[in-house]
Amino acid sequence: MFATTILGFTLSVIWFYMLFIVWVIIAFWPARVAASKGHSFWGYFILSLFFFPLALILAYMVKDVSGPSAPAATSTDNS
């Protein structure tokens, strides 16, 4: 019985750390979307750690404030 308790505790700690790592990895999703639109990466990352669905919805709904994208570089070869 003692070995089962220690093994059960060890497995629960391993599952906790695995769940925590997955949770942090998933929190990068809204942060990267918001950062690509010119908003704060770390702000959305912290928000998504606590309120993931809200952060994800906000990240996709906010306006792109990074400005107009630069036109594609064209070759001006006049030879």
N, C-alpha and C positions, 0 to 999 in steps of 0.2 A: 504494500500500500504506500509506503514512503517513497519508493522509487517512482510509482505512478504519479504521485503528487508533484515531485520534482520534475519529472518529464512533462507533465501537463503544464506546469508553470513555465518551463523552458519553451515549449511549443507555443504557448500563448504569447510570450514575449517576442518570439520570432515572428508570429503572425502580426503582432502590433507594429513592429518595425517595418515589416513588408507593407502593411496597409499605410503607414505613415509616409513611406517613400513614394508609393503610388499616388497618394494624396498630394504631395508636394509636386510631383511631376505633372499631374493633371492641372495643378494651379498655374502652370506656365502657359497653358493654352490661351485663356483670356488676356493674360499679360502680353503675350506676343502679338495677338490681334490688335490690342489697343496701341502697343508700341509701333506697329506698322502704320497706324493712322495718326501718329504724332503725339500720342498721349503718354502719360507716365507709366513705364513698365512696372516699376516697383509699387506704385500705388495700386494698380490693378492686380498685381501679384498678391499683395497683402489682402486686398478685398476678396480675391478669389479663394484665399486660404480659409476665410470664415464664411463667405457667402458665394460659393461657386456659381450656382445658377444665375444669381443676380449679376455677378461680374461678367459672365459669358454673354448674357443678353445685352448688357450695357456696352460691352466691347464691340459687339456687332452693330449696335444701333447708333453709336456716337459718330459725329461727322469727322471726316478726314481733315485734320488741321495742319498737316505737314506741307500744305501748299500744293500748287500745281506741279505735276512731275515735269522734269526737264524734257524737252523734245529729244527724240532719238538722234544720236550723233550721225551726221551724214558726211559722206566724203565730199570734199570740195576740190576734187582733182580737176584742174583746168588745163591739163596738158593736151 
